[in-house]
């Protein structure tokens, strides 16, 4: 059972009321949704269900002929970041219908982050390589250890090559869709 309205056909949203593209863990997120025949006055109940790296269900509150969906901070703070499938589930007299479904991105709560949580793997590798270069230059560092990773006897030439490779991977992550690297380039002193 579904209410196909012009706004759904054109935009994929029920009555231009939609699920946000992102939900930030730890934040309050709320919106209203309306379906032509699935209304509180018709006796329906509505819930919003999410499943992905975690799961979450909230009952929608009647708001005239609309439905208010509200995700409170205590509920969103425990949602792991990632892509979730969502659905509106309508119930009437023991029957349950999926009215609309889609995908939403849950973002991690920056206030609850640990150091390095928002760094990509390439950024972490670049930091390790740069620390190894600094150690090698400053004290001839034959051995180097950081975050439980040991680097032993790597030449400066190899470290600079690894740094250039890691810098390029970081650049690619930050400039998605660009084919050619910008005029910036790094030349090793060797």
N, C-alpha and C positions, 0 to 999 in steps of 0.2 A: 504494500500500500504506500503510495507516494503522492505528494501534491506537486505536480509539475507546473510551475508558474513561469511566466515570461522571464522573470529575473533569474530563475534557475537555468533556463535554457541559454540565456545570454551570458550569465556570469557564474553559474554553478552555485549560487547562494539562494537560500529561501528568502524571498521578499527583501533582498539586499541586506538582510541581517545574516551574519556569517560567524563561523568559528575563526578566531584570530589566527594569523599565519604562525605566530609563535606564542608560547606561554613561557614565562620566566619562572623557574622554580623559586619559591620563597615570596613571590608577589601575589597580590590579589588580581585575579583576572575575571571579568564579568562582561556579559553581553546578553542581548535579548534576541530571541528568534521567534518567528511566526510561521505557522502553517495554516492554510485556509480552513481545513476541516478538523485538524487535530488541535483542539482548543480546550482550555480548562472548562469552558461552558458546556462543551459536548461530553464532559465526564472523563476525558483522558488524563492520564498522568504521563509525564515525560522525564526521561533521564538521559544524561550525557555520559557516555562510556568511552574510556581511552584504554588502549592496550599497546604496549611496545616494550621498551626496557623495563617498564613497571606497568601497573594497572591502576585505574582510578574510575570511580563511578560517583556521580552526584545527581541528586534529584533536582529537576528544574522547578522553580517556584512560579506559580501563576502570577501574571502581571497584566491584568485586564485580559485581552485576547492573545497576549504574547506570553512567552516563557522566559524567565530570567535564569540564566546559568551563571553561577558564581562559584569560583574555585578560590578557597581561602588560603592564606599563606601557610598555615600549618599543614594543609593537605598538599599544596604544590611543592613545599620544601623537601618532601621525601621522594619526589619523582626524579628518577635518574634522567639525565639529559639524553636526547635522541629523538628519532622519528616515531611517532605514535599513530596508529589507526584510531579513528574516532567514529562514533555513531550516535545518532539520536534514536532512542528506543521509546516508542509510545506504547502504552498499555491501556486496554479497555475491556472490562468484563472477563479478565483472565487471558485475553488474546494479547500478544506482543508483536509489534511491527517495527522493523528497522526503517525509519523514515528517510534518513539522509546519512551519508557517511563520507569520510575523506581522510586526510592526513594532516597532522600538525607537528611542528617542531618544538620540543621542550628544551629550553636553554638552561644551562647550569646557573645556579645562584652565585654571582660574582662575590657577594658578601661572605659566602661560606667557603670560598675557594682556598686551597692550599697553594703555596708557591709552586709554580710550574704547571698548575692544572689547566691553564689556558694556553700553554705552549704546545705547538705541534711537535711531532717527533723530529722533524728537520731542524726546528729551532733549538731543541734540546741537544741534538748532535752538534750543531754549530757552536753552541756555548761550550761544550766539552772540548771540541777541537781548538777553539780560541784559548781556552784555559791551558791546554797542552802546549800550544805554541808559546804562550807567555811563560810557562814553567821552563820550557826548553831554552828560551832566550835568556831568562833571568838567572837561572842557576844550572844550565846545562841539563836539566831534568831528565835523567835517564828513565826514571819511572814516574808515573803520574796516576793518581786515583781520584775519582769523583763519582758520587752516587753509586758506589760499588762497582764501577767500571774501571779497569786498569789499562793504561796505555804504556807499553814498554818499548823503548828504543826505536822510535820512529823518526826518520830524518825530517829536518825542517822542510825540505823540498816536498816530501810526501804529505806532511801536515798542511802545507799551503795548498797543495792540490786537493786534499780532502776538504779544506776550508772553502775553496772556490766551488767545489761540487755542492757542499751543504748550503752555501750562500745562494747558489742558483736554485736549489730545491725550495728554499725559503722564498725567493723571488717569485718562483712559479706559483706557490701557494697564495701569495699576496697579489698576484696579477693574473688571475685565472682568465682564460680566454685569449690572452695575448700570445702570439706565436713567437715573435722575435724579442730577445732581451733588449732592454733599453740601451742607450749609449753608455750607461754605467758598466764598467768592467773592472775587475780586480787583477792586478798584475803582481805576481810574487816577486820579491827582490832577488830571487835566485835565478 
